[in-house]
């Protein structure tokens, strides 16, 4: 029996200010899907806290760590994030607190 290839998962923990939650969900609802064109990309899930509070989780699944790293340094990465980056730039220019912050963590799948 052929062993199933184990994947690499990147999870982005996104903490949004209350006033930015709808905008954040709108951005993902109308995303550019640039990540979908990347070699090694398998699929992505965007998780909203069940209670409407706390962090959103963006889980992207890759066939390798190298494929994920290629994504983070690609023009597609910029394309996929440009609207959110623009929101952050505007907040900084206005001297406002950033509407969201993120924390990336990466994992290797060892069982499914």
C-alpha positions as CSV (number, residue, x, y, z in Angstrom):
1,X,0.0,0.0,0.0
2,X,1.4,3.4,-1.0
3,X,1.9,5.8,1.9
4,X,-0.1,9.0,1.7
5,X,2.2,12.0,1.4
6,X,2.1,14.1,4.5
7,X,1.5,17.8,4.1
8,X,2.7,21.1,5.5
9,X,0.2,23.5,7.1
10,X,0.6,27.2,7.8
11,X,-1.9,28.7,10.2
12,X,-2.3,32.5,10.4
13,X,-3.9,33.6,13.6
14,X,-5.7,36.9,12.9
15,X,-6.8,39.2,15.7
16,X,-9.3,41.8,14.3
17,X,-10.5,44.9,16.1
18,X,-14.3,44.7,16.5
19,X,-15.0,47.4,13.9
20,X,-12.8,45.5,11.3
21,X,-14.4,42.1,11.5
22,X,-17.0,42.6,8.7
23,X,-14.3,44.1,6.5
24,X,-12.0,41.2,7.2
25,X,-14.7,38.7,6.3
26,X,-15.6,40.7,3.1
27,X,-11.9,40.5,2.0
28,X,-11.9,36.7,2.3
29,X,-15.3,36.4,0.7
30,X,-14.1,38.3,-2.4
31,X,-10.5,37.1,-2.3
32,X,-8.3,37.2,-5.4
33,X,-7.6,33.4,-5.2
34,X,-4.0,34.1,-6.1
35,X,-2.9,31.4,-3.7
36,X,-4.8,28.8,-5.7
37,X,-2.4,29.3,-8.7
38,X,0.7,28.5,-6.6
39,X,2.5,25.2,-7.2
40,X,2.2,22.9,-4.2
41,X,-1.0,24.6,-2.8
42,X,-3.6,22.0,-1.7
43,X,-6.4,23.9,-0.1
44,X,-7.3,26.6,2.5
45,X,-9.8,27.0,5.3
46,X,-10.8,30.3,6.9
47,X,-12.2,29.7,10.3
48,X,-14.4,32.2,12.2
49,X,-14.7,31.9,16.0
50,X,-18.0,30.1,16.8
51,X,-18.8,32.7,19.5
52,X,-17.9,35.6,17.2
53,X,-15.0,36.6,19.5
54,X,-11.3,35.9,19.4
55,X,-9.0,35.1,16.5
56,X,-9.8,34.0,13.0
57,X,-7.6,31.1,11.7
58,X,-6.5,30.8,8.1
59,X,-5.2,27.3,7.5
60,X,-3.4,26.8,4.2
61,X,-2.3,23.3,3.3
62,X,0.8,22.7,1.1
63,X,2.5,19.7,-0.3
64,X,5.8,21.0,1.2
65,X,7.4,23.7,3.3
66,X,9.3,24.9,0.2
67,X,6.0,25.4,-1.7
68,X,4.7,27.5,1.2
69,X,7.9,29.6,1.4
70,X,7.7,30.2,-2.4
71,X,4.2,31.5,-1.8
72,X,5.2,34.0,0.9
73,X,7.9,35.5,-1.4
74,X,5.8,35.6,-4.6
75,X,4.0,38.3,-6.6
76,X,0.8,36.2,-5.9
77,X,1.2,36.7,-2.2
78,X,1.3,40.5,-2.7
79,X,-1.7,40.3,-5.0
80,X,-3.7,38.2,-2.5
81,X,-3.0,40.5,0.4
82,X,-3.0,44.0,-1.3
83,X,-6.3,45.1,0.0
84,X,-5.6,44.2,3.6
85,X,-2.1,45.7,3.3
86,X,-3.7,48.9,2.1
87,X,-6.1,49.0,5.1
88,X,-3.0,48.7,7.4
89,X,-1.1,51.4,5.5
90,X,-4.1,53.8,5.8
91,X,-4.4,53.2,9.5
92,X,-0.7,53.8,10.0
93,X,-0.9,57.1,8.0
94,X,-3.8,58.3,10.1
95,X,-1.9,57.3,13.3
96,X,-4.6,54.8,14.2
97,X,-4.2,51.5,15.9
98,X,-3.9,48.7,13.3
99,X,-7.3,47.1,12.6
100,X,-5.8,43.6,12.7
101,X,-2.6,41.7,13.5
102,X,-1.5,38.3,12.5
103,X,0.8,35.6,13.8
104,X,1.9,32.8,11.5
105,X,2.7,29.4,12.8
106,X,3.7,26.4,10.7
107,X,3.1,22.7,11.2
108,X,3.9,19.3,9.6
109,X,1.0,16.9,9.4
110,X,1.9,13.6,11.1
111,X,-1.5,11.9,11.1
112,X,-4.9,12.5,9.7
